[in-house]
Amino acid sequence: MNAPTRLRTEHLPEAMGLAISEPRLSWTPPAGTLGQTAYRIAASNGWDTGRQESAVCAVSYDGPTLGSRSRFEWRVRTWNIGENGSDTAGGWSEPMPVELGLLHATDWTAQWIGPDEPEVRAPGRRPGYALTKTFTLHTAPEKARAYATARGIYELFINGNRVGDQQLTPGSTSYNTTLQVQAYDITGLLREGSNTVRAVLTDGWYRGTFGYTRDADMYGTHTAFLAQLEVESGAGRQVIGTDSSWLVSATEIVSADLMGGQRVDFRTHDGGRAPSAGSPPTVRPAVVRPGNAAALTGPLAPPTRVTEELAPVSITRLPSGHQVVDFGQNIHGWVRLAKPGLPGETVTLEYGEALGRDGDVTRDHLRPHDFRAPGAFLDAGQVDTVTASGSPNEVFEPRHTTHGFQYVSVQGLAADLEPGDITGCLVRTDLERIGTFRCSDERLNKLHDIVEWSFLGNSCEVPTDCPQREKAGWTGDWQLFVPTAAYLYDVTGFSRKWLRDVRADQWDNGVIANISPSPGPAVTSAEFMGFTNGSAGWGDAIVMVPWEVYLASGDAGILAENWDAMNRWLGFVRASAQTQRHPSRASQPPAPHEQYLWDTGFHFGEWMEPGGPEPDLFAARSADHGIVATAFYRHTTHLMGRIAAVLGLEEEAAELAELSANIRDAWETEYLDGAGLVTRASQANCVRALAFDLVSPEHRAAVTTQLVDLVRAAGTHLGTGFLATPYLLPVLAGNGEQGLAYELLMQDTEPSWLAMVNRGATTVWELWNGIDAAGTAHQSLNHYSKGAVVSFLHRYTAGLRQAPGSAGWERVIIEPRPGGGITSASTSHQGPRGMLSVAWSLGAAAAGEPAGVEPADDGVLTLTADIPPGTTAEVLLPGAPAAVVGPGHHTFRAATDTNNAYPELMRSIP
C-alpha cells in the first residue's frame, strides 16, 4: 500500500518509557510520489488532527495531555502528488506504539537499595550482588510494567528469565544530573502465585575504573538499585518496589569492571533461585540508600544491544597451551564461551587487537601512561576469567564488562575449542544504518568497511574515542566524525543523548569538558589534568555537533536545546580573546586586531601531526596555539550566526556575523604575510585557512599553492594531524586540485589510509603506523577520527551532497568527480524524505558496475539517480549544463575526460 513508513517518535524507532510529554512524531512519505501536500494523524487515545495542509513530515504531539504511564498508538496517512500531477490520498501507515514512563517524583514509591558493604574492596576487584524479592500474585496480570535503573550496571530477571535484550543498563550518562530509567513490559513473565524478581548489580561507569587514567568512584562509592513493578489485573493494581524487604546475596560474579574485565566462579552460582533470609549466611537484607528521583529520565537514544555475532575465522593452539581465537574483525563487546572448562578449572580470556611475535595476544600497546608516575604505565586490563562448576549447558558471557578486540587468548582450557564453542558479540547502541558506498576499487571499499566497523566499535552508549584503552566520550573526536556518521547511521537520538551530558558537564565559566559523560564541573575542574579542558576544536563540539545533526535531520529543536550552552562557550572564548594576550606579545603594545585573537590557555593544537613532536600536555599550557584556536573561534562564531538565523534570532545573527567577520580579518592580519601565504606554514594551517574561509578571495590561490607545495615536499603524503585531516581532500578538490586529492587518497605508503588497508587493518588506527612495517602494534587500533575521509567518497567520488542552505536533505547536489582510476561508484542515503541514491560508471568500466548502470561507450559517464518525494536535485556533470530534477528515477550521460580538470565544478562544501 502507498503509505508512509519509518514512523519515529523523538527520532526513536521504539518509544518505551519516554519522559517527554509532547513528543515529536515523524515519518517518511510514500515512495513513488512527487511530494506530500497534506497529512492526517490519528491516535488510539482519540487525538485526530484531521487533514492538515502541509508538506512537513514531523510535528509535535498535540492531543490529550499525556502523563505518567500514558500509552497510545499513532498512525499517519498523507495526500501526495502523483506522477500525473493529481493529489491522491495514500493509505494509513502501520501504527507506532508510544508509552511514557514515570514522569514525577511522586510516581515513585520504591526506594534506592543496595548491598551492605562494611568493607569496600579495591576498584576492579568488587563483586556483583543479587537483589531479590519474592511476591505473590492472586491472578495472572492483564498488564505489568517494570521501571528500573541503577547506580552501576544492572540486569533484571523475573522467574529466572532475563528481562529484555538491552545491555549495560542503565547506560552511560552524567549520573549526577541524568540517570536513565528503562521501562519493560513484563506481562508475559509473571504468573499467578509466587514470583521472584532478581537484579544483578555491578560497578559499571558509576564507581568502576574508567578512562585513560583509570579513575574510580567517579560518581560515588556505593552501588544502588531502584525498581518499581506495577501489576494490573481484575483484582486491582499491585506495586512491588525496592525497599529493605529485598534480600542481598552473592552472585557468581567475583568481580566486574568495565576496564579490567569480569571474573566469574560458577561454583557460587545460585541459578537465580530466591534466597531465604539468613540462610546461607551471605544472604542479608538490602540497605536503603539515600537518593531521590530528580535525575531520573527516559531514553533519547536507541538502547545498547548485541547487534551482531561473529564466528572465529581461526583457532590456533600455541606451544604454551594457549588457544588464540581470531574473529577476523576488530570489535567492541565480549565473547560467549559455551565450553568454560571442567569442574573447578579456571579459564582466562585475554582480549586484544594484535598478536605479539610469539603469536599470542599482546596488550602492551594499549597500556595507558601513569601520569602520577612519569615513565610508568598502567595495566591494559581486558582480562576475563571463569571457573566452571560442571553444570550442564553452562555458558560464560561477561555482560558486565566490555572489551575492544579481534583476538582472544584462551588460557587454561584443556579441551580444544571448536568454532561453535566461542562467539564474538558486537555490543553497541542499536543505530539504524542509512548510508552506503561502493566503487570499482576494492581497496577503497575495504577502507570504507573499516571506517564503518571503527564507528560501530565506538558507538556503545556514547561516541567514544576507542573501545579498549579509554572508552571515553571525547568531544573532539565526535565533532570531527559526526558528519560522516550521520550519513551512514541515524545518530540523531544518539547525539542528543550525548549532548545532554555535554551541557550538564559544562563549567560555570562556559568551558566545555573534554569528555562527556563526566562527574561534572566540580570534579573535572579540580582534577590534576583539569587544565586541559576548554581547548579549541574540542569545546567547539557544542556548536559543531548540533549543527551537523540539524543538517542531517532537519530538526531545529536540536539547535534550540543547545543554544544556551553554545552562547556560554562562546562567552568563554570571547572573554579569553578580549582580556588575555599570549606572553610572547607582552613587549609590544596591542594592535587593534588582537582583541579577536584567541592565543592563550591550554590547547591540544593540531595534535598528532605525522613526523611532529611527541605531544606534551604540560608544555601546551604555555604554547601559542593562536593560529589554530582563532580559526575555530571564527568557525564557531560563523556557525552560531547561521544557527541564530535558523532559530529566528535576527539580531543575534547579525551580531554574530559581524563578530565572525572581525575574527576572520584578525586571523588574516596576524597569520598571513604580505604575499598572502600562511606564516606558520603547515598543511594543517593551510587546510584550515581554506576550509574555514579565513583568507580573502584574492589569497585563496596563493594558500592553495602553498598547501600543494607542502604536500609535494612531504613526498605526496598528508601531513595533517587530528583536527585538519577530515578537511584535507575536500579542500584540495574544492580549490582546483582534485588530482592531488586523489593522489593522497590512493597513496599506499604511510602516512596514508591505504597503508592501513594493505597492512590488514579492520578498523581505523589512532596512529598512521598503528601496525608498523615490522608488524608491531602501536597505541589504539580502533580510533575512527581519521576515517572521516570517507565523506570524500560520498560527496566527491560518488557525488552526493546536501545543497548549501538545505537541512534534512530537502535539496541536494549530485556532482560525481571521478579520479584515482575509479571507473564506477554508487552511494545511497536514507534521508528524512526517503532514499536518495546515485550510481555512475565510465565507459570501459570493468567488473563492479553499480547496480542499474549499464556500461556506456568509452569517454561517456552514465549516471542514474533516485530522488525521494519532496526533494530537489541539481545535477552537475562535466561539459553539460546544470539540470534540476525532482522526485523519481533519472538517467544522465555526459562526455568526460578524467585527465582534465573542470574548474567550474571545483566547489567547496560550506
C-alpha positions in Angstrom: 0.0 0.0 0.0 1.2 3.5 -0.8 1.6 4.6 2.9 4.1 6.5 5.0 6.9 4.4 6.5 9.7 4.7 9.1 7.5 6.2 11.8 9.6 7.7 14.6 8.8 9.3 18.0 11.6 11.6 19.3 13.7 10.1 16.4 13.3 6.7 18.0 12.0 3.5 16.3 11.0 2.3 19.8 9.3 4.7 22.2 9.0 2.9 25.5 9.4 4.8 28.8 9.7 8.3 27.3 9.9 11.2 29.7 8.7 13.8 27.1 5.0 14.7 27.3 4.8 16.4 23.9 7.0 14.1 21.8 8.0 14.8 18.2 6.4 12.5 15.7 7.9 12.0 12.2 7.5 9.8 9.2 8.9 9.2 5.7 6.4 10.0 2.8 5.3 7.2 0.5 7.9 6.3 -2.2 6.9 6.8 -5.8 5.2 10.1 -5.3 6.4 13.7 -6.1 5.6 15.2 -2.7 3.3 15.4 0.2 0.5 18.1 0.2 -1.3 17.1 3.5 -1.3 14.7 6.3 -3.6 13.3 9.0 -2.5 11.7 12.3 -4.9 9.5 14.2 -4.1 8.1 17.6 -5.7 5.5 19.8 -6.3 8.0 22.6 -8.8 9.9 20.4 -6.4 12.5 19.0 -7.1 13.1 15.4 -5.6 16.1 13.5 -7.9 15.8 10.6 -6.4 16.7 7.2 -3.6 19.3 7.6 -2.5 21.1 4.5 1.3 20.8 4.9 4.3 19.2 3.4 6.1 18.8 6.8 6.9 15.2 7.9 7.4 16.0 11.6 5.1 17.5 14.1 4.8 17.6 17.9 2.1 15.7 19.6 -0.9 17.9 20.3 -3.5 15.5 21.6 -4.9 14.8 25.1 -2.5 15.6 27.9 0.0 12.8 28.4 1.0 11.9 31.9 3.0 9.1 33.6 2.3 5.7 32.1 0.3 7.2 29.2 0.2 4.9 26.2 -1.2 5.4 22.7 -0.6 4.2 19.2 -0.4 6.7 16.3 -0.5 6.3 12.6 -0.4 8.7 9.7 -1.7 9.0 6.2 -0.7 11.5 3.6 -2.0 13.1 0.5 0.6 13.2 -2.2 1.1 14.5 -5.7 1.3 11.6 -8.1 3.3 11.3 -11.2 0.3 12.5 -13.2 0.1 15.6 -11.1 -3.0 14.6 -9.2 -3.5 14.9 -5.4 -4.2 11.4 -4.1 -4.8 10.1 -0.6 -2.4 7.4 0.5 -3.0 4.6 2.8 -2.6 4.5 6.6 0.8 3.7 7.9 1.4 0.8 10.3 0.8 2.1 13.9 3.6 3.0 16.2 3.1 2.5 20.0 4.3 5.2 22.4 4.4 4.8 26.1 5.6 7.2 28.8 7.4 6.3 31.9 7.2 7.7 35.4 7.4 11.5 34.9 7.2 12.7 38.5 9.0 12.0 41.8 5.6 11.3 43.4 5.1 8.4 41.0 7.8 6.5 42.8 7.1 4.6 46.0 10.2 2.4 45.6 13.4 3.2 47.5 17.0 3.1 46.4 18.6 -0.1 47.9 22.0 -1.7 47.8 24.3 -4.2 49.5 25.7 -3.5 52.9 29.4 -3.4 52.3 31.3 -3.0 55.6 34.5 -3.0 53.6 34.6 -1.8 50.0 37.2 -3.7 48.0 39.7 -2.1 45.7 38.5 -0.8 42.4 38.4 -3.5 39.8 38.0 -6.3 42.5 34.5 -5.6 43.6 31.9 -8.4 43.3 28.5 -8.4 41.8 25.4 -8.6 44.1 22.0 -10.1 43.6 19.0 -8.1 45.0 15.9 -10.3 45.2 12.3 -10.1 46.1 9.6 -12.9 46.1 6.0 -11.9 46.0 2.6 -13.4 45.3 0.0 -12.6 42.7 -3.5 -13.9 43.2 -4.1 -13.9 39.4 -2.1 -13.6 36.3 -1.7 -9.9 35.3 -3.5 -8.2 32.4 -0.7 -5.6 32.2 2.6 -5.3 34.1 5.5 -2.9 33.8 8.9 -2.7 35.4 10.7 0.6 35.8 14.4 0.1 36.7 17.6 1.9 37.0 20.9 1.7 39.0 24.0 3.5 40.2 26.1 0.9 38.5 25.1 -1.7 35.8 22.1 -3.9 36.4 20.5 -6.9 34.8 16.9 -7.7 35.7 15.4 -11.2 35.9 11.8 -12.4 36.6 11.2 -16.0 37.5 14.7 -16.9 36.1 14.1 -15.1 32.8 16.2 -12.2 31.7 14.0 -9.1 31.1 14.6 -7.6 27.7 17.6 -7.6 25.4 19.2 -4.3 26.4 22.8 -4.4 27.6 24.8 -2.3 30.1 21.7 -0.7 31.6 21.0 2.0 32.7 23.7 3.2 30.2 26.4 5.8 30.4 25.3 9.3 31.4 26.5 12.1 33.6 24.9 10.4 36.6 24.9 13.4 38.9 22.4 15.1 36.7 21.0 12.4 34.4 20.1 8.8 35.1 18.1 6.8 32.6 15.2 4.6 33.6 14.3 1.6 31.5 10.7 0.6 31.2 9.8 -3.0 30.4 6.6 -4.8 29.5 6.8 -7.8 31.9 3.2 -9.0 31.5 4.3 -12.3 29.9 6.9 -13.1 32.6 4.6 -13.0 35.6 2.2 -15.8 36.7 -0.4 -16.5 39.3 1.1 -17.4 42.6 4.8 -17.0 43.7 7.1 -14.8 41.5 10.7 -13.8 42.1 12.3 -10.6 40.7 16.1 -10.5 40.8 18.6 -7.8 39.8 22.3 -8.4 39.4 24.3 -5.2 40.2 27.9 -4.3 39.5 30.1 -1.2 39.4 29.8 -0.1 35.8 30.5 3.5 35.0 29.3 4.6 38.4 32.1 3.5 40.6 34.3 1.2 38.4 37.6 2.2 36.9 37.3 4.4 33.8 39.2 6.1 31.1 42.9 6.6 30.3 43.7 7.5 34.0 41.6 4.5 35.4 39.9 6.8 37.9 37.4 5.0 40.1 34.4 6.0 42.3 33.8 8.9 40.0 30.1 9.3 41.0 30.1 7.5 44.3 31.5 4.8 46.4 28.4 2.5 46.8 26.2 1.0 44.1 22.4 1.1 44.3 19.4 -0.2 42.5 15.9 1.2 42.1 12.9 -0.7 40.6 9.2 -0.5 40.7 6.9 -3.2 39.3 3.4 -2.2 38.6 0.9 -5.1 38.1 -2.6 -4.6 36.9 -5.4 -7.2 36.9 -9.1 -7.5 37.6 -8.2 -7.5 41.3 -6.7 -4.1 41.1 -3.2 -2.6 40.9 -0.3 -4.0 42.9 3.1 -2.2 43.2 6.3 -4.1 44.2 9.1 -1.6 44.8 12.6 -1.9 46.1 12.9 -1.5 49.8 14.5 -3.0 52.9 12.5 -6.2 52.5 14.6 -7.2 49.4 17.4 -9.6 50.1 21.0 -9.3 49.0 23.2 -12.3 48.2 26.4 -13.1 46.4 26.5 -14.0 42.7 28.8 -15.9 40.5 30.4 -12.6 39.6 33.6 -12.4 41.7 34.4 -9.0 40.2 33.4 -6.9 37.3 35.0 -3.8 35.9 34.5 -2.1 32.5 38.2 -1.6 32.0 39.7 -4.5 33.9 37.3 -7.3 33.0 35.0 -9.8 34.7 35.8 -12.8 36.9 33.1 -15.4 37.3 33.0 -18.6 39.5 30.1 -20.7 38.6 30.6 -22.8 41.7 28.9 -20.0 43.6 26.1 -19.5 41.1 22.6 -19.8 42.7 20.8 -20.5 39.5 18.6 -17.4 40.0 16.8 -19.1 42.9 15.2 -16.9 45.5 17.3 -16.9 48.7 15.9 -17.2 52.2 16.8 -14.6 54.8 19.7 -15.8 57.0 20.4 -19.0 55.0 23.0 -19.2 53.7 24.9 -16.7 55.9 25.7 -14.5 52.9 22.0 -13.6 52.4 21.1 -10.4 54.2 18.5 -7.6 54.0 19.2 -4.8 51.5 20.2 -1.5 52.8 18.1 1.6 51.9 20.4 4.1 50.2 19.8 7.9 50.1 18.5 9.2 46.8 15.7 10.9 45.0 14.1 11.0 41.6 15.5 14.4 40.4 18.0 12.9 38.0 15.7 10.2 36.6 14.7 10.5 33.0 13.7 8.4 29.9 15.6 7.5 26.8 16.7 9.8 24.0 18.8 7.2 22.1 18.2 3.7 21.0 19.2 1.0 23.5 22.5 -0.8 23.6 22.3 -4.4 22.4 24.3 -7.3 21.0 23.7 -6.4 17.3 25.9 -9.0 15.6 27.6 -12.2 16.4 30.9 -13.3 14.9 32.3 -16.8 14.4 36.0 -17.4 14.7 38.0 -17.4 11.4 40.7 -19.4 13.1 41.6 -21.1 16.4 45.3 -21.8 17.0 46.8 -23.7 19.9 50.3 -22.4 20.8 53.2 -24.3 22.4 52.3 -22.6 25.6 48.9 -24.3 25.5 47.0 -21.1 24.9 44.4 -21.1 22.2 44.3 -17.9 20.2 40.9 -17.2 18.6 40.8 -14.8 15.7 37.4 -13.3 14.8 38.8 -11.6 11.7 37.4 -8.3 12.8 38.2 -5.8 15.5 35.0 -5.2 17.5 33.7 -3.9 20.8 31.9 -6.2 23.2 32.7 -9.6 24.7 32.8 -13.3 23.8 30.3 -16.0 24.7 32.1 -19.2 25.7 30.0 -22.3 25.5 32.8 -24.5 26.8 34.0 -22.9 30.0 36.1 -25.9 31.2 36.0 -28.8 33.5 34.6 -28.5 37.1 37.0 -26.3 39.1 39.0 -25.4 36.0 39.8 -21.7 35.7 40.0 -20.3 32.2 41.4 -16.9 31.5 40.5 -14.9 28.4 42.8 -12.2 27.4 41.4 -9.8 24.8 43.5 -7.8 22.3 43.7 -6.1 18.9 47.0 -7.5 17.9 49.4 -10.5 18.2 52.9 -10.4 19.5 55.9 -12.1 17.9 55.1 -15.3 19.8 51.7 -15.5 18.1 49.8 -14.7 21.4 47.6 -11.7 22.2 49.5 -8.6 23.1 48.1 -5.7 25.1 51.3 -3.8 25.6 50.4 -1.1 23.1 47.2 -0.4 25.0 48.7 0.4 28.3 48.0 4.0 29.4 50.6 6.3 30.9 50.5 6.7 34.6 50.6 10.5 34.8 51.2 10.3 38.5 54.4 8.2 38.0 56.2 9.6 34.9 57.6 6.9 32.8 55.4 4.2 34.2 52.4 2.6 32.6 49.1 1.2 33.9 47.8 -2.2 33.1 45.8 -2.5 29.9 43.0 -4.6 31.5 40.7 -6.6 29.2 41.0 -9.9 31.0 38.1 -12.2 32.0 38.3 -15.4 34.0 35.7 -18.1 34.5 35.7 -21.1 36.8 33.4 -23.9 35.7 31.0 -25.8 38.0 30.3 -28.6 35.6 26.6 -27.9 35.4 25.1 -28.8 32.1 24.6 -26.0 29.5 26.9 -23.7 31.4 27.8 -20.7 29.3 30.1 -17.8 30.1 29.0 -14.4 28.8 30.6 -11.4 30.7 27.9 -8.8 30.3 29.2 -6.5 33.0 32.3 -5.5 31.2 33.3 -4.7 27.6 36.5 -5.0 25.5 38.0 -3.9 22.2 39.4 -6.9 20.4 39.9 -9.0 17.3 41.8 -11.8 19.2 41.2 -13.7 22.4 43.8 -15.8 24.1 42.0 -18.6 25.9 44.3 -19.9 28.6 43.9 -22.8 31.0 41.4 -24.7 28.9 42.5 -28.3 28.4 39.9 -29.1 25.7 40.3 -28.0 22.2 37.9 -25.2 21.1 35.7 -25.7 18.1 34.3 -22.7 16.2 30.9 -23.3 17.7 32.3 -23.1 21.3 33.1 -19.4 21.2 31.3 -16.4 19.7 32.3 -12.7 19.4 29.5 -10.4 20.4 29.4 -6.9 18.9 27.9 -4.6 21.6 26.8 -1.1 20.6 23.9 1.3 20.5 21.4 -0.1 18.1 21.7 2.5 15.4 19.9 2.2 12.1 22.2 2.1 9.1 21.1 4.7 6.5 24.1 5.2 4.1 26.1 3.0 1.8 29.0 3.4 -0.7 30.7 1.1 -3.2 33.1 1.7 -6.1 35.3 -0.1 -8.6 38.4 0.0 -6.4 38.2 -2.8 -3.8 40.9 -1.1 -1.6 38.6 1.9 -1.2 35.7 -0.4 -0.5 37.8 -2.0 2.2 38.7 1.4 3.6 35.0 2.3 3.8 34.3 -1.0 5.6 37.0 -0.5 8.2 35.7 3.0 8.9 32.2 1.7 9.4 33.5 -1.1 11.7 35.5 1.5 13.6 32.4 3.6 14.3 30.4 0.5 15.3 33.1 -0.3 17.8 32.9 3.2 19.2 29.2 3.7 19.4 28.3 2.0 22.7 26.1 4.4 24.6 28.2 7.4 23.7 30.6 8.3 20.8 33.9 7.0 22.3 37.5 7.6 21.1 38.5 3.9 21.4 36.8 0.9 22.8 39.6 -0.6 24.9 42.1 1.9 26.4 39.7 4.7 27.3 36.1 4.2 26.2 35.7 7.9 26.7 33.3 10.4 25.0 35.9 12.8 23.8 34.3 15.9 22.3 36.9 16.5 19.7 36.5 13.0 18.2 32.8 13.3 17.7 32.8 16.8 16.2 35.2 15.5 13.6 33.4 12.4 12.7 29.7 13.3 13.2 29.2 14.4 9.6 30.4 11.0 8.4 28.5 9.1 11.0 25.3 11.0 10.3 25.5 10.0 6.6 26.0 6.3 7.4 23.8 5.8 10.5 20.9 7.6 12.2 22.8 9.3 15.0 20.2 11.9 15.9 19.0 10.5 19.2 22.4 9.1 20.0 23.9 12.6 19.6 21.0 14.3 21.5 21.7 11.9 24.5 25.4 12.7 24.5 24.8 16.5 24.1 22.6 16.4 27.1 25.6 15.2 29.1 27.9 17.8 27.4 25.6 20.5 28.7 25.4 19.0 32.1 29.2 18.9 32.3 29.8 22.4 31.2 31.7 24.6 33.7 30.2 27.7 35.2 32.6 29.9 33.1 31.4 28.3 29.9 34.2 25.8 29.4 33.2 22.5 27.7 34.7 19.5 29.3 36.9 17.3 27.1 35.0 14.2 27.9 31.3 13.6 28.4 29.7 12.0 30.3 31.8 13.1 33.3 31.2 13.6 37.0 30.5 17.3 36.4 32.3 20.6 36.6 33.2 20.4 40.3 35.2 17.3 39.7 36.7 17.9 36.2 37.8 21.4 37.1 39.6 20.2 40.2 41.4 17.2 38.6 45.2 17.4 38.3 44.7 17.3 34.5 41.8 19.7 34.6 43.7 22.4 32.9 43.3 20.5 29.6 39.6 21.3 29.3 38.4 24.2 27.1 40.6 23.5 24.1 39.8 24.8 20.7 38.5 22.1 18.4 37.2 20.1 21.4 35.0 22.6 23.2 33.6 23.7 19.8 31.8 20.4 19.6 28.9 22.1 21.5 28.3 24.1 18.3 29.6 21.9 15.6 27.8 18.7 16.6 24.3 20.1 16.9 24.7 21.9 13.6 25.7 18.7 11.8 22.8 16.8 13.4 20.4 19.6 12.3 21.7 19.4 8.8 21.2 15.7 8.7 17.8 15.6 10.4 16.2 18.9 9.6 15.2 19.2 13.3 15.9 22.7 14.5 14.9 21.7 18.0 18.4 20.2 18.4 19.8 23.7 17.8 17.4 25.3 20.3 18.1 22.9 23.1 21.8 23.6 22.9 21.7 27.3 22.2 22.3 28.5 25.7 25.3 26.2 26.1 26.7 27.4 22.8 26.5 31.0 24.0 28.2 30.2 27.3 31.0 28.5 25.4 31.4 31.4 23.0 31.3 33.8 26.0 34.3 32.0 27.5 36.2 32.1 24.2 35.4 35.7 23.6 36.4 36.8 27.0 39.7 34.9 26.7 40.4 36.6 23.4 39.5 40.1 24.6 41.1 40.1 28.0 44.2 37.9 27.6 47.4 38.1 25.4 50.0 35.5 24.9 53.1 36.4 26.8 55.2 36.5 23.6 53.3 39.7 22.7 53.9 41.4 26.1 56.8 43.5 24.8 54.6 45.2 22.1 51.6 47.4 22.5 48.4 45.5 21.5 47.3 46.0 17.9 43.5 46.6 17.4 43.0 43.2 15.8 44.4 41.3 18.8 41.1 41.6 20.7 39.9 38.9 18.2 42.9 36.5 18.6 42.4 33.6 20.9 46.0 32.7 21.8 46.0 31.9 25.5 45.1 29.0 27.6 45.6 25.3 27.0 45.1 23.9 23.5 45.8 20.5 22.1 46.6 22.2 18.8 46.6 20.2 15.6 47.6 17.1 17.7 49.5 14.1 16.3 50.8 15.6 13.1 52.9 13.0 11.2 56.5 13.5 11.9 55.7 16.1 14.5 56.9 16.3 18.1 55.5 13.9 20.7 52.5 15.6 22.5 53.4 17.3 25.7 50.3 18.4 27.6 52.2 20.3 30.2 54.2 22.3 27.6 51.0 23.0 25.8 49.7 25.1 28.7 52.0 28.0 27.7 52.4 27.3 23.9 51.0 29.8 21.4 48.3 27.9 19.5 46.6 31.1 18.4 46.6 30.1 14.7 44.5 27.1 15.5 42.3 28.5 18.3 41.5 31.7 16.5 40.5 29.6 13.4 38.0 27.7 15.5 36.8 30.9 17.2 35.9 32.2 13.7 34.3 29.0 12.6 32.2 28.6 15.7 31.0 32.2 15.5 30.1 31.8 11.9 28.1 28.7 12.6 26.4 30.3 15.5 25.3 33.2 13.2 23.7 30.6 10.9 22.1 28.8 13.8 20.7 32.1 15.1 19.1 32.7 11.7 17.5 29.2 11.7 16.1 29.9 15.1 14.7 33.3 14.0 17.1 35.3 16.2 17.7 38.0 13.7 19.5 40.5 16.0 21.9 37.8 17.4 22.5 36.5 13.8 23.6 40.0 12.7 25.9 40.5 15.7 27.5 37.1 15.3 28.1 37.6 11.6 29.9 40.9 12.4 32.0 39.2 15.1 32.8 36.4 12.7 34.0 38.8 10.1 36.2 40.7 12.6 37.8 37.4 13.7 38.4 36.4 10.1 40.1 39.7 9.4 42.2 39.4 12.5 43.3 35.9 11.6 44.3 37.1 8.1 46.1 40.1 9.5 48.0 38.0 12.1 48.8 34.8 10.2 49.2 35.8 6.5 52.3 37.5 5.2 52.5 40.2 2.5 52.4 37.7 -0.2 49.2 36.1 1.1 50.9 33.0 2.5 50.3 31.4 5.9 53.2 32.4 8.1 53.2 29.2 10.2 53.4 27.0 7.2 51.9 23.6 7.7 49.4 21.5 5.8 47.0 21.8 8.7 47.1 25.6 8.9 46.7 25.9 5.2 43.8 23.5 5.1 42.0 25.3 7.9 42.6 28.7 6.2 40.7 27.4 3.2 38.1 25.2 4.9 37.1 27.8 7.5 37.2 30.7 4.9 39.9 32.6 6.8 41.5 34.2 3.8 40.2 36.7 1.3 39.3 35.5 -2.2 42.4 37.1 -3.6 44.6 35.0 -1.4 43.0 31.6 -1.8 45.1 30.7 -4.9 48.3 31.5 -3.0 47.4 29.5 0.0 46.2 26.6 -2.2 49.6 26.6 -4.0 51.3 26.7 -0.6 49.3 23.7 0.5 50.2 21.8 -2.7 53.9 22.6 -2.2 53.8 21.3 1.3 52.1 18.1 0.2 54.7 17.6 -2.6 57.5 18.3 -0.2 56.2 15.5 2.0 56.6 13.1 -0.9 52.9 13.5 -1.8 51.8 12.4 1.7 49.4 14.0 4.1 50.9 16.0 7.0 47.7 17.0 8.8 47.0 15.9 12.3 43.9 15.2 14.3 41.9 18.4 13.5 42.6 19.1 9.9 42.7 15.7 8.3 38.9 15.4 7.6 39.1 18.7 5.6 42.2 17.9 3.5 40.8 16.2 0.5 37.7 18.3 0.2 39.8 21.5 0.4 42.1 20.3 -2.4 39.3 19.1 -4.6 37.3 22.3 -3.9 40.2 24.6 -4.9 41.2 23.1 -8.2 43.5 20.3 -7.0 41.2 17.3 -7.4 44.0 15.3 -9.0 46.2 15.8 -5.9 43.3 14.9 -3.6 43.0 11.5 -5.4 46.8 11.0 -5.2 46.7 11.4 -1.5 43.6 9.1 -1.3 45.3 6.4 -3.3 48.7 6.8 -1.6 49.7 3.4 -0.1 52.8 4.2 2.0 52.5 5.7 5.4 51.2 8.0 6.4 48.1 7.1 4.4 44.8 5.5 4.6 45.6 2.7 2.2 48.7 1.8 4.1 46.3 0.7 6.9 44.3 -1.3 4.4 47.4 -3.0 3.0 48.6 -4.0 6.5 45.4 -5.7 7.3 43.5 -3.1 9.4 39.9 -4.0 10.1 39.3 -0.7 11.9 40.9 2.8 11.7 44.1 3.2 13.7 45.0 6.0 16.1 48.4 6.4 14.5 49.2 6.1 10.8 51.7 3.4 11.8 49.3 1.6 14.1 50.9 -1.6 12.8 54.3 -0.7 11.6 56.3 -2.3 8.7 57.7 -4.9 11.2 54.2 -5.9 12.3 54.4 -4.2 15.8 51.3 -2.6 17.2 51.3 1.0 18.4 48.6 2.6 20.5 44.9 2.1 19.8 43.9 0.2 16.6 40.3 1.5 16.7 40.1 5.3 16.5 37.5 6.4 14.0 38.6 10.1 13.5 40.9 9.5 10.6 38.0 7.6 8.9 36.2 10.9 8.3 37.9 10.7 4.9 35.1 8.5 3.6 32.9 11.6 3.4 35.0 12.5 0.4 33.9 9.2 -1.2 30.3 10.0 -0.6 30.4 13.7 -1.6 33.1 13.8 -4.3 33.7 10.3 -5.6 30.1 9.2 -5.7 28.9 12.8 -5.9 26.0 13.1 -3.5 25.9 16.0 -1.1 23.4 18.3 0.5 22.9 21.7 -1.1 24.0 24.9 0.8 21.2 26.2 2.9 19.3 22.9 2.9 18.6 20.8 6.0 17.1 17.4 6.2 18.2 16.6 2.6 15.5 18.7 1.1 17.8 19.9 -1.7 20.8 18.0 -2.9 23.6 18.4 -5.4 24.7 15.4 -7.5 28.2 16.0 -8.9 30.4 13.0 -9.4 34.1 13.8 -9.5 35.9 10.7 -11.0 39.6 10.3 -10.3 42.2 7.9 -9.0 41.4 5.4 -11.7 37.9 4.8 -10.3 35.5 3.7 -13.1 32.3 3.4 -11.2 30.8 4.4 -7.8 27.5 4.3 -6.1 26.1 5.7 -2.8 22.7 5.9 -1.0 21.4 7.8 1.9 18.1 7.4 3.7 17.1 11.0 4.4 14.0 12.2 6.3 12.0 12.3 3.0 13.2 8.9 1.7 16.0 7.1 0.0 18.5 9.0 -2.2 20.7 7.0 -4.4 23.3 7.8 -7.0 25.3 5.5 -9.3 27.6 6.2 -12.1 30.1 4.4 -14.4 32.6 5.5 -17.0 32.9 3.8 -20.4 35.1 0.8 -20.4 34.2 0.2 -16.7 35.2 -3.2 -15.6 33.7 -5.5 -13.0 32.0 -3.9 -10.1 29.4 -1.8 -12.1 26.9 -0.2 -9.7 23.6 -1.8 -9.9 21.3 -0.4 -12.5 24.0 1.3 -14.6 24.8 -0.1 -18.0 28.3 0.5 -19.3 28.5 3.3 -21.8 30.8 3.9 -24.7 34.3 5.0 -24.0 34.6 8.5 -22.7 31.0 8.7 -21.5 29.8 9.0 -17.9 26.5 7.3 -17.3 24.7 8.3 -14.1 21.5 7.2 -12.5 19.8 9.0 -9.6 16.7 8.2 -7.5 15.2 11.2 -5.8 12.6 10.8 -3.0 9.4 12.8 -2.6 9.7 16.5 -1.8 13.3 16.6 -2.8 15.0 18.6 -5.5 18.4 17.7 -7.0 20.8 19.8 -9.1 22.8 17.5 -11.3 26.2 18.8 -12.4 28.2 16.9 -14.9 31.3 17.8 -16.8 30.7 19.6 -20.0 26.9 19.6 -19.5 24.5 22.3 -18.3 23.2 22.0 -14.8 19.9 20.1 -14.6 17.4 20.5 -11.8 15.2 17.4 -11.3 12.6 16.3 -8.8 11.5 13.0 -7.4 11.8 9.9 -9.5 14.4 7.8 -11.4 16.7 9.8 -13.7 19.5 8.8 -16.1 22.1 11.2 -17.5 25.0 10.8 -19.8 27.9 13.2 -20.4 31.2 13.1 -22.2 34.2 13.4 -19.8 37.9 13.2 -19.8 39.1 12.2 -16.4 42.6 13.6 -17.1 41.3 17.1 -17.3 40.3 19.5 -14.5 36.9 21.2 -14.6 37.3 24.5 -12.7 33.6 25.2 -12.9 32.9 22.1 -10.8 35.5 22.9 -8.1 33.1 24.0 -5.4 33.9 23.9 -1.7 31.2 22.5 0.6 30.1 25.0 3.1 
